[in-house]
């Protein structure tokens, strides 16, 4: 098994993505990307920390970090009473401290287990996230331009 640590910052996302649905270029070696095999890959969220817009109409003290465009083969989540679907949730960040218009959130309990999927998810060379409130609505962008930042740290484990 090979392990890679990837760090993504909101200000380094691809130009055609948003703060709420960021897209980042994947910095993995070529032998992980596009090699024609379907290796098992595990994506672990090691850390999320950053600012979101404070909104009293929302449950703005949490941020759910999800992968976009995929469901993991080892995860299930509810989408309603008695309704289950494939999971794509990497983790949840909770409130650390508040500012006037923004909340700072961070993951408190990192896990050593993540979402398992096949390496063909990486064939396009990008990874995409969806940042949501616990209610499923998109997080808000901070009002203060200097606080429009977050960091997502992933551990990618590739089975050889």
Secondary structure as UniProt FT lines:
FT   STRAND          2..9
FT   HELIX           10..12
FT   TURN            15..16
FT   STRAND          23..25
FT   TURN            30..32
FT   STRAND          40..53
FT   TURN            56..57
FT   TURN            60..61
FT   STRAND          62..67
FT   TURN            73..74
FT   STRAND          76..80
FT   TURN            81..82
FT   STRAND          83..86
FT   STRAND          89..98
FT   STRAND          102..106
FT   STRAND          115..118
FT   HELIX           119..122
FT   TURN            123..124
FT   STRAND          126..132
FT   TURN            134..135
FT   HELIX           145..147
FT   STRAND          150..158
//
